Amino acid sequence: MPVLTLTQKLERRRRRAIALLAAGHSQAAVARRLGVSRSSVSRWQALLHNGSHKLAATPRPGRPRRLTPSQLHTLQQLLHAGATAYSWPTDRWTATRVTTLIFRTFGVEYHPDHVRKIMKKLNF
């Protein structure tokens, strides 16, 4: 399963809200179900009237990610193989080990503290 970016997750939530509204749910019910404010649901509904493309994910400015979603998916598969598959004496993944694996595989350097965030995102 590919890793979704934050903007893709937000778009998916907006489109789910619109689908629930179209199914006859109230704005308040949709807001409760998706864990958002009623004003957000109202704003998304108004955007839909201006064209469904307004609900689409838009790129956010900032530093580009150093690992692409495809590389994150590959990393997740590598981690499932276990640490012993990469010559470590135990199967435990540590941030330092994953930092080394990322560098060896993708040539990208990360600080172990940031790798902990990546591991959490990948459910490791």
DSSP file (Angstrom, degrees, kcal/mol; ACC not computed):
  #  RESIDUE AA STRUCTURE BP1 BP2  ACC     N-H-->O    O-->H-N    N-H-->O    O-->H-N    TCO  KAPPA ALPHA  PHI   PSI    X-CA   Y-CA   Z-CA
    1    1 A M              0   0    0      0, 0.0     2,-0.0     0, 0.0     0, 0.0   0.000 360.0 360.0 360.0 124.7    0.0    0.0    0.0
    2    2 A P        -     0   0    0      0, 0.0     2,-0.5     0, 0.0    68,-0.1  -0.313 360.0-110.7 -69.3 152.3    1.6    3.3   -1.0
    3    3 A V        -     0   0    0     66,-0.5     2,-0.3     1,-0.0    70,-0.1  -0.716  32.2-138.3 -83.7 126.0    2.2    6.0    1.6
    4    4 A L        -     0   0    0     -2,-0.5     2,-0.1     1,-0.1    -1,-0.0  -0.617  13.1-125.0 -85.5 143.6   -0.2    9.0    1.1
    5    5 A T     >  -     0   0    0     -2,-0.3     4,-2.2     1,-0.1     5,-0.2  -0.377  28.6-106.4 -76.9 165.8    1.1   12.5    1.4
    6    6 A L  H  > S+     0   0    0      1,-0.2     4,-2.4     2,-0.2     5,-0.2   0.912 121.4  52.0 -60.4 -43.1   -0.6   14.9    3.8
    7    7 A T  H  > S+     0   0    0      1,-0.2     4,-2.2     2,-0.2    -1,-0.2   0.875 109.1  50.6 -64.2 -35.5   -2.2   16.8    1.0
    8    8 A Q  H  > S+     0   0    0      2,-0.2     4,-2.4     1,-0.2    -1,-0.2   0.893 110.1  49.9 -67.4 -38.8   -3.5   13.6   -0.5
    9    9 A K  H  X S+     0   0    0     -4,-2.2     4,-2.0     2,-0.2    -2,-0.2   0.903 111.2  49.1 -64.6 -40.6   -5.0   12.6    2.9
   10   10 A L  H  X S+     0   0    0     -4,-2.4     4,-2.4     2,-0.2    -2,-0.2   0.901 110.9  49.6 -66.7 -40.5   -6.7   16.0    3.2
   11   11 A E  H  X S+     0   0    0     -4,-2.2     4,-2.8     1,-0.2     5,-0.2   0.927 109.1  52.5 -62.3 -43.9   -8.1   15.8   -0.3
   12   12 A R  H  X S+     0   0    0     -4,-2.4     4,-2.1     1,-0.2    -1,-0.2   0.900 109.8  49.1 -58.8 -40.9   -9.5   12.3    0.4
   13   13 A R  H  X S+     0   0    0     -4,-2.0     4,-2.2     2,-0.2    -1,-0.2   0.910 110.8  49.8 -65.7 -42.3  -11.2   13.7    3.6
   14   14 A R  H  X S+     0   0    0     -4,-2.4     4,-2.0     1,-0.2    -2,-0.2   0.925 112.4  47.2 -62.1 -44.0  -12.7   16.6    1.6
   15   15 A R  H  X S+     0   0    0     -4,-2.8     4,-2.1     1,-0.2    -1,-0.2   0.858 110.0  53.1 -67.9 -34.2  -14.0   14.3   -1.0
   16   16 A R  H  X S+     0   0    0     -4,-2.1     4,-2.3    -5,-0.2    -1,-0.2   0.903 107.7  52.0 -64.4 -40.7  -15.4   11.9    1.6
   17   17 A A  H  X S+     0   0    0     -4,-2.2     4,-2.4     1,-0.2    -2,-0.2   0.922 109.6  48.5 -61.1 -44.3  -17.2   14.9    3.2
   18   18 A I  H  X S+     0   0    0     -4,-2.0     4,-2.5     1,-0.2    -1,-0.2   0.896 110.3  51.8 -64.2 -39.9  -18.8   15.8   -0.1
   19   19 A A  H  X S+     0   0    0     -4,-2.1     4,-1.4     2,-0.2    -1,-0.2   0.901 110.3  48.6 -63.8 -40.1  -19.9   12.2   -0.7
   20   20 A L  H  <>S+     0   0    0     -4,-2.3     5,-2.2     2,-0.2    -2,-0.2   0.898 111.3  49.8 -66.4 -40.1  -21.5   12.1    2.7
   21   21 A L  H ><5S+     0   0    0     -4,-2.4     3,-1.7     1,-0.2    -2,-0.2   0.919 109.4  51.5 -62.7 -42.6  -23.3   15.4    2.0
   22   22 A A  H 3<5S+     0   0    0     -4,-2.5    -1,-0.2     1,-0.3    -2,-0.2   0.789 103.5  59.7 -65.0 -27.0  -24.5   14.1   -1.4
   23   23 A A  T 3<5S-     0   0    0     -4,-1.4    -1,-0.3    -5,-0.2    -2,-0.2   0.452 128.0 -98.2 -81.1   0.0  -25.8   11.0    0.5
   24   24 A G  T < 5S+     0   0    0     -3,-1.7    -3,-0.2     1,-0.3     2,-0.2   0.507  74.5 143.2 100.9   4.8  -28.1   13.3    2.5
   25   25 A H      < -     0   0    0     -5,-2.2    -1,-0.3     1,-0.1     2,-0.1  -0.492  51.2-113.7 -76.0 148.4  -26.1   13.7    5.7
   26   26 A S     >  -     0   0    0     -2,-0.2     4,-2.5     1,-0.1     5,-0.2  -0.344  23.4-111.5 -75.8 161.8  -26.2   17.1    7.4
   27   27 A Q  H  > S+     0   0    0      1,-0.2     4,-2.6     2,-0.2     5,-0.2   0.906 120.0  51.7 -59.0 -41.4  -23.1   19.3    7.7
   28   28 A A  H  > S+     0   0    0      2,-0.2     4,-2.3     1,-0.2    -1,-0.2   0.903 110.1  48.1 -63.4 -41.2  -23.0   18.7   11.5
   29   29 A A  H  > S+     0   0    0      2,-0.2     4,-2.5     1,-0.2    -1,-0.2   0.905 112.8  48.2 -66.6 -40.9  -23.2   14.9   11.0
   30   30 A V  H  X S+     0   0    0     -4,-2.5     4,-2.3     2,-0.2    -2,-0.2   0.918 110.9  51.3 -64.1 -43.6  -20.4   15.0    8.4
   31   31 A A  H  X>S+     0   0    0     -4,-2.6     5,-2.2    -5,-0.2     4,-1.1   0.920 112.3  46.0 -60.5 -45.2  -18.3   17.2   10.7
   32   32 A R  H  <5S+     0   0    0     -4,-2.3     3,-0.4     1,-0.2    -1,-0.2   0.926 112.7  50.4 -62.9 -45.0  -18.7   14.8   13.6
   33   33 A R  H  <5S+     0   0    0     -4,-2.5    -2,-0.2     1,-0.2    -1,-0.2   0.863 118.5  36.8 -64.0 -37.4  -18.0   11.7   11.5
   34   34 A L  H  <5S-     0   0    0     -4,-2.3    -1,-0.2    -5,-0.2    -2,-0.2   0.496 108.3-119.7 -95.6  -4.6  -14.8   13.1   10.0
   35   35 A G  T  <5S+     0   0    0     -4,-1.1     2,-0.2    -3,-0.4    -3,-0.2   0.873  72.4 118.2  70.5  37.4  -13.6   14.9   13.2
   36   36 A V      < -     0   0    0     -5,-2.2    -1,-0.2    -6,-0.2     2,-0.1  -0.753  69.3 -85.9-126.0 173.6  -13.6   18.4   11.6
   37   37 A S     >  -     0   0    0     -2,-0.2     4,-1.6     1,-0.1     3,-0.3  -0.468  30.4-123.1 -80.3 155.1  -15.4   21.6   12.2
   38   38 A R  H  > S+     0   0    0      1,-0.2     4,-2.4     2,-0.2     5,-0.2   0.846 112.9  59.7 -63.5 -33.7  -18.8   22.3   10.7
   39   39 A S  H  > S+     0   0    0      1,-0.2     4,-2.4     2,-0.2    -1,-0.2   0.855 101.8  53.4 -65.9 -33.1  -17.4   25.5    9.1
   40   40 A S  H  > S+     0   0    0     -3,-0.3     4,-2.6     2,-0.2    -1,-0.2   0.934 109.1  48.2 -64.8 -44.9  -14.8   23.3    7.2
   41   41 A V  H  X S+     0   0    0     -4,-1.6     4,-2.2     1,-0.2    -2,-0.2   0.908 112.0  50.1 -61.3 -41.4  -17.6   21.1    5.8
   42   42 A S  H  X S+     0   0    0     -4,-2.4     4,-2.0     1,-0.2    -1,-0.2   0.910 110.7  49.3 -62.4 -42.9  -19.5   24.3    4.8
   43   43 A R  H  X S+     0   0    0     -4,-2.4     4,-2.2     2,-0.2    -2,-0.2   0.904 111.0  49.5 -64.0 -42.1  -16.4   25.7    3.1
   44   44 A W  H  X S+     0   0    0     -4,-2.6     4,-1.9     1,-0.2    -1,-0.2   0.886 109.4  52.1 -65.1 -38.3  -15.8   22.4    1.2
   45   45 A Q  H  X S+     0   0    0     -4,-2.2     4,-1.2     1,-0.2    -1,-0.2   0.902 109.9  49.0 -64.5 -39.5  -19.4   22.4    0.1
   46   46 A A  H  X S+     0   0    0     -4,-2.0     4,-0.7     1,-0.2     3,-0.2   0.883 108.1  54.5 -66.5 -38.2  -19.0   25.9   -1.2
   47   47 A L  H >< S+     0   0    0     -4,-2.2     3,-0.9     1,-0.2     7,-0.3   0.875 101.9  58.6 -61.6 -37.1  -15.8   25.0   -3.0
   48   48 A L  H >< S+     0   0    0     -4,-1.9     3,-1.6     1,-0.3    -1,-0.2   0.873  99.8  56.5 -61.6 -37.1  -17.7   22.2   -4.8
   49   49 A H  H 3< S+     0   0    0     -4,-1.2    -1,-0.3     1,-0.3    -2,-0.2   0.741 105.5  52.5 -67.7 -21.1  -20.1   24.7   -6.3
   50   50 A N  T << S-     0   0    0     -3,-0.9    -1,-0.3    -4,-0.7    -2,-0.2   0.369 135.6 -61.7 -92.2   3.6  -17.1   26.5   -7.8
   51   51 A G    X   -     0   0    0     -3,-1.6     3,-1.9    -4,-0.2    -1,-0.3   0.005  40.3-108.9 121.2 133.6  -15.8   23.3   -9.4
   52   52 A S  G >  S+     0   0    0      1,-0.3     3,-1.6     2,-0.2     4,-0.4   0.722 110.9  73.9 -65.3 -19.9  -14.7   19.9   -8.0
   53   53 A H  G >  S+     0   0    0      1,-0.3     3,-1.0     2,-0.2    -1,-0.3   0.744  83.5  69.2 -63.9 -20.7  -11.1   20.8   -8.9
   54   54 A K  G <  S+     0   0    0     -3,-1.9    -1,-0.3    -7,-0.3    -2,-0.2   0.727  93.9  56.4 -68.8 -20.1  -11.1   23.2   -6.0
   55   55 A L  G <  S+     0   0    0     -3,-1.6    -1,-0.2    -4,-0.3    -2,-0.2   0.603  86.0 112.1 -83.7 -11.9  -11.2   20.2   -3.7
   56   56 A A  S <  S-     0   0    0     -3,-1.0     2,-0.1    -4,-0.4   -48,-0.0  -0.188  79.6 -96.6 -66.1 152.7   -8.0   18.7   -5.2
   57   57 A A        -     0   0    0    -49,-0.1    -1,-0.1     1,-0.0   -49,-0.1  -0.447  40.3-157.2 -65.8 137.3   -4.8   18.5   -3.3
   58   58 A T        -     0   0    0     -2,-0.1   -47,-0.0    -3,-0.1    -1,-0.0  -0.944  23.3-103.5-119.3 142.2   -2.4   21.3   -4.0
   59   59 A P        -     0   0    0      0, 0.0    -1,-0.0     0, 0.0     0, 0.0  -0.316  33.0-137.6 -62.3 144.2    1.3   21.3   -3.5
   60   60 A R        -     0   0    0      1,-0.0   -53,-0.0     2,-0.0     2,-0.0  -0.846  19.4-115.3-102.4 138.2    2.6   23.1   -0.5
   61   61 A P        +     0   0    0      0, 0.0     2,-0.3     0, 0.0    -1,-0.0  -0.312  66.9  84.5 -68.1 156.8    5.6   25.3   -0.7
   62   62 A G  S    S-     0   0    0      3,-0.0     3,-0.1    -2,-0.0    -2,-0.0  -0.799  84.0 -28.4 139.3 179.2    8.7   24.3    1.2
   63   63 A R        -     0   0    0     -2,-0.3     3,-0.1     1,-0.1     2,-0.0  -0.415  69.8-113.5 -64.3 132.7   11.7   22.0    1.1
   64   64 A P        -     0   0    0      0, 0.0    -1,-0.1     0, 0.0     2,-0.1  -0.329  36.3 -97.1 -66.3 151.4   11.0   19.0   -1.1
   65   65 A R        -     0   0    0      1,-0.1     3,-0.1    -3,-0.1    -3,-0.0  -0.392  22.2-143.7 -66.1 144.4   11.0   15.6    0.6
   66   66 A R  S    S+     0   0    0      1,-0.2     2,-0.5    -3,-0.1    -1,-0.1   0.744  89.5  48.3 -84.2 -23.5   14.3   13.8    0.4
   67   67 A L  S    S-     0   0    0      4,-0.0    -1,-0.2    41,-0.0    -2,-0.0  -0.977  85.4-136.5-115.0 129.6   12.5   10.4    0.0
   68   68 A T     >  -     0   0    0     -2,-0.5     4,-2.4     1,-0.1     5,-0.2  -0.313  29.3-104.6 -74.2 163.4    9.7   10.1   -2.5
   69   69 A P  H  > S+     0   0    0      0, 0.0     4,-2.1     0, 0.0   -66,-0.5   0.878 124.8  53.9 -55.9 -36.7    6.5    8.3   -1.6
   70   70 A S  H  > S+     0   0    0      2,-0.2     4,-2.2     1,-0.2     5,-0.1   0.905 108.3  48.3 -64.3 -41.6    7.7    5.4   -3.8
   71   71 A Q  H  > S+     0   0    0      2,-0.2     4,-2.9     1,-0.2    -1,-0.2   0.876 109.3  53.1 -67.5 -36.8   11.0    5.2   -1.8
   72   72 A L  H  X S+     0   0    0     -4,-2.4     4,-2.3     2,-0.2    -1,-0.2   0.896 108.7  50.2 -63.4 -38.9    9.1    5.3    1.5
   73   73 A H  H  X S+     0   0    0     -4,-2.1     4,-1.8     2,-0.2    -2,-0.2   0.920 111.4  48.2 -63.7 -43.6    7.0    2.4    0.2
   74   74 A T  H  X S+     0   0    0     -4,-2.2     4,-2.4     1,-0.2    -2,-0.2   0.916 110.2  52.3 -61.8 -43.4   10.3    0.5   -0.7
   75   75 A L  H  X S+     0   0    0     -4,-2.9     4,-2.6     1,-0.2    -2,-0.2   0.907 106.3  53.8 -59.5 -42.3   11.7    1.4    2.7
   76   76 A Q  H  X S+     0   0    0     -4,-2.3     4,-1.7     1,-0.2    -1,-0.2   0.902 109.3  48.2 -59.8 -41.3    8.6   -0.1    4.4
   77   77 A Q  H  X S+     0   0    0     -4,-1.8     4,-0.9     2,-0.2    -1,-0.2   0.901 110.6  51.4 -65.6 -40.7    9.1   -3.3    2.4
   78   78 A L  H >< S+     0   0    0     -4,-2.4     3,-0.7     1,-0.2     4,-0.4   0.904 108.5  51.5 -62.6 -40.9   12.8   -3.4    3.4
   79   79 A L  H >< S+     0   0    0     -4,-2.6     3,-1.4     1,-0.2    -1,-0.2   0.855 102.1  60.2 -65.9 -34.5   11.9   -3.0    7.1
   80   80 A H  H 3< S+     0   0    0     -4,-1.7    -1,-0.2     1,-0.3    -2,-0.2   0.783  94.4  65.2 -64.1 -25.2    9.5   -5.9    6.9
   81   81 A A  T << S-     0   0    0     -4,-0.9    -1,-0.3    -3,-0.7     4,-0.2   0.712 110.9-122.8 -69.5 -19.2   12.4   -8.1    5.9
   82   82 A G    X   -     0   0    0     -3,-1.4     3,-0.9    -4,-0.4     4,-0.2   0.113  18.3 -86.4  90.4 153.9   13.9   -7.5    9.3
   83   83 A A  G > >S+     0   0    0      8,-0.7     3,-1.7     1,-0.2     5,-1.7   0.789 120.7  65.2 -68.2 -29.6   17.3   -6.2   10.4
   84   84 A T  G > 5S+     0   0    0      1,-0.3     3,-1.5     3,-0.2    -1,-0.2   0.769  89.8  67.5 -66.7 -22.6   19.0   -9.6   10.2
   85   85 A A  G < 5S+     0   0    0     -3,-0.9    -1,-0.3     1,-0.3    -2,-0.2   0.674 102.5  47.7 -67.0 -15.4   18.4   -9.6    6.5
   86   86 A Y  G < 5S-     0   0    0     -3,-1.7    -1,-0.3    -4,-0.2    -2,-0.2  -0.005 128.7 -94.2-116.6  26.6   20.9   -6.7    6.3
   87   87 A S  T < 5S+     0   0    0     -3,-1.5    -3,-0.2     1,-0.3    -2,-0.1   0.599  77.8 139.2  75.6  16.4   23.6   -8.3    8.5
   88   88 A W      < -     0   0    0     -5,-1.7    -1,-0.3     2,-0.1    -2,-0.1  -0.695  59.0-125.2 -86.1 148.9   22.6   -6.9   11.9
   89   89 A P  S    S+     0   0    0      0, 0.0     2,-0.3     0, 0.0    -1,-0.1   0.745  90.3  35.4 -69.0 -23.3   22.9   -9.4   14.7
   90   90 A T  S    S-     0   0    0      2,-0.2    -2,-0.1    -7,-0.1     0, 0.0  -0.829  79.3-122.1-125.0 166.1   19.3   -9.0   15.9
   91   91 A D  S    S+     0   0    0     -2,-0.3    -8,-0.7    -8,-0.2     2,-0.4   0.380  72.7 118.7 -87.8   5.0   16.0   -8.3   14.1
   92   92 A R        -     0   0    0    -10,-0.1     2,-0.6    -9,-0.1    -2,-0.2  -0.577  57.9-142.2 -77.9 127.4   15.3   -5.1   16.1
   93   93 A W        -     0   0    0     -2,-0.4     2,-0.3    31,-0.1    -2,-0.1  -0.795  21.9-177.0 -88.3 123.2   15.1   -1.9   14.0
   94   94 A T     >  -     0   0    0     -2,-0.6     4,-2.6     1,-0.1     5,-0.2  -0.768  40.2-110.6-110.2 162.8   16.7    1.1   15.7
   95   95 A A  H  > S+     0   0    0     -2,-0.3     4,-2.4     1,-0.2     5,-0.2   0.884 119.9  52.7 -60.0 -37.8   16.7    4.6   14.4
   96   96 A T  H  > S+     0   0    0      2,-0.2     4,-2.0     1,-0.2    -1,-0.2   0.914 110.0  47.4 -65.5 -42.6   20.5    4.3   13.8
   97   97 A R  H  > S+     0   0    0      2,-0.2     4,-2.6     1,-0.2    -2,-0.2   0.920 113.3  47.5 -64.5 -43.5   20.1    1.1   11.8
   98   98 A V  H  X S+     0   0    0     -4,-2.6     4,-2.7     2,-0.2    -2,-0.2   0.879 108.7  55.4 -67.1 -36.4   17.3    2.6    9.7
   99   99 A T  H  X S+     0   0    0     -4,-2.4     4,-2.0    -5,-0.2    -1,-0.2   0.923 110.7  45.7 -58.1 -44.7   19.4    5.7    9.1
  100  100 A T  H  X S+     0   0    0     -4,-2.0     4,-2.8     2,-0.2    -2,-0.2   0.910 111.7  51.4 -65.1 -43.5   22.2    3.5    7.8
  101  101 A L  H  X S+     0   0    0     -4,-2.6     4,-2.5     1,-0.2     5,-0.3   0.909 109.4  50.3 -61.0 -43.4   19.8    1.4    5.7
  102  102 A I  H  X>S+     0   0    0     -4,-2.7     4,-3.0     2,-0.2     6,-0.8   0.922 112.6  46.8 -61.7 -43.9   18.3    4.6    4.1
  103  103 A F  H  X5S+     0   0    0     -4,-2.0     4,-1.5     4,-0.2    -2,-0.2   0.933 114.6  46.1 -65.5 -44.7   21.8    5.9    3.3
  104  104 A R  H  <5S+     0   0    0     -4,-2.8    -2,-0.2     1,-0.2    -1,-0.2   0.877 122.3  36.2 -64.2 -37.5   22.9    2.6    1.8
  105  105 A T  H  <5S+     0   0    0     -4,-2.5    -2,-0.2    -5,-0.2    -3,-0.2   0.905 136.2  14.5 -84.5 -44.1   19.8    2.1   -0.2
  106  106 A F  H  <5S-     0   0    0     -4,-3.0    -3,-0.2    -5,-0.3    -2,-0.2   0.537  90.7-123.1-113.5  -9.6   18.9    5.6   -1.3
  107  107 A G     << +     0   0    0     -4,-1.5     2,-0.5    -5,-0.7    -4,-0.2   0.756  67.3 134.3  71.3  24.1   22.0    7.7   -0.7
  108  108 A V        -     0   0    0     -6,-0.8     2,-0.5    -9,-0.1    -1,-0.3  -0.918  46.8-144.9-111.7 129.9   20.1   10.0    1.5
  109  109 A E        +     0   0    0     -2,-0.5     2,-0.3    -3,-0.1    -9,-0.1  -0.803  23.0 170.9 -97.3 132.3   21.4   11.1    4.9
  110  110 A Y        -     0   0    0     -2,-0.5    -7,-0.1   -11,-0.2    -8,-0.0  -0.931  36.6-111.6-130.2 156.2   19.0   11.7    7.8
  111  111 A H    >>  -     0   0    0     -2,-0.3     4,-1.9     1,-0.1     3,-1.0  -0.702  32.9-120.1 -80.9 141.0   19.5   12.4   11.5
  112  112 A P  H 3> S+     0   0    0      0, 0.0     4,-1.8     0, 0.0     5,-0.1   0.819 112.5  61.1 -54.1 -32.0   18.3    9.4   13.6
  113  113 A D  H 3> S+     0   0    0      1,-0.2     4,-0.8     2,-0.2   -17,-0.0   0.890 107.3  44.4 -63.2 -36.9   15.8   11.7   15.4
  114  114 A H  H <> S+     0   0    0     -3,-1.0     4,-1.8     1,-0.2     3,-0.5   0.867 107.2  59.0 -73.5 -35.0   14.1   12.4   12.1
  115  115 A V  H  X S+     0   0    0     -4,-1.9     4,-2.9     1,-0.2    -2,-0.2   0.848  97.5  61.5 -61.7 -33.1   14.3    8.7   11.1
  116  116 A R  H  X S+     0   0    0     -4,-1.8     4,-2.1     1,-0.2    -1,-0.2   0.897 103.7  49.7 -58.6 -39.3   12.2    8.0   14.3
  117  117 A K  H  X S+     0   0    0     -4,-0.8     4,-2.3    -3,-0.5    -2,-0.2   0.901 110.9  48.9 -66.1 -40.7    9.4   10.1   12.8
  118  118 A I  H  X S+     0   0    0     -4,-1.8     4,-2.0     2,-0.2    -2,-0.2   0.917 110.4  51.1 -63.7 -43.2    9.7    8.2    9.5
  119  119 A M  H  <>S+     0   0    0     -4,-2.9     5,-3.2     1,-0.2    -2,-0.2   0.893 110.1  49.3 -62.1 -40.1    9.5    4.9   11.4
  120  120 A K  H ><5S+     0   0    0     -4,-2.1     3,-1.4     4,-0.2    -1,-0.2   0.915 109.3  51.9 -64.6 -42.2    6.4    6.1   13.2
  121  121 A K  H 3<5S+     0   0    0     -4,-2.3    -1,-0.2     1,-0.3    -2,-0.2   0.852 112.6  45.9 -61.3 -35.1    4.8    7.1   10.0
  122  122 A L  T 3<5S-     0   0    0     -4,-2.0    -1,-0.3    -5,-0.1    -2,-0.2   0.346 119.3-112.6 -90.1   5.6    5.6    3.7    8.6
  123  123 A N  T < 5       0   0    0     -3,-1.4    -3,-0.2    -4,-0.2    -2,-0.1   0.899 360.0 360.0  64.2  44.9    4.3    2.0   11.7
  124  124 A F      <       0   0    0     -5,-3.2    -4,-0.2    -8,-0.1   -31,-0.1   0.329 360.0 360.0-121.3 360.0    7.6    0.6   12.9
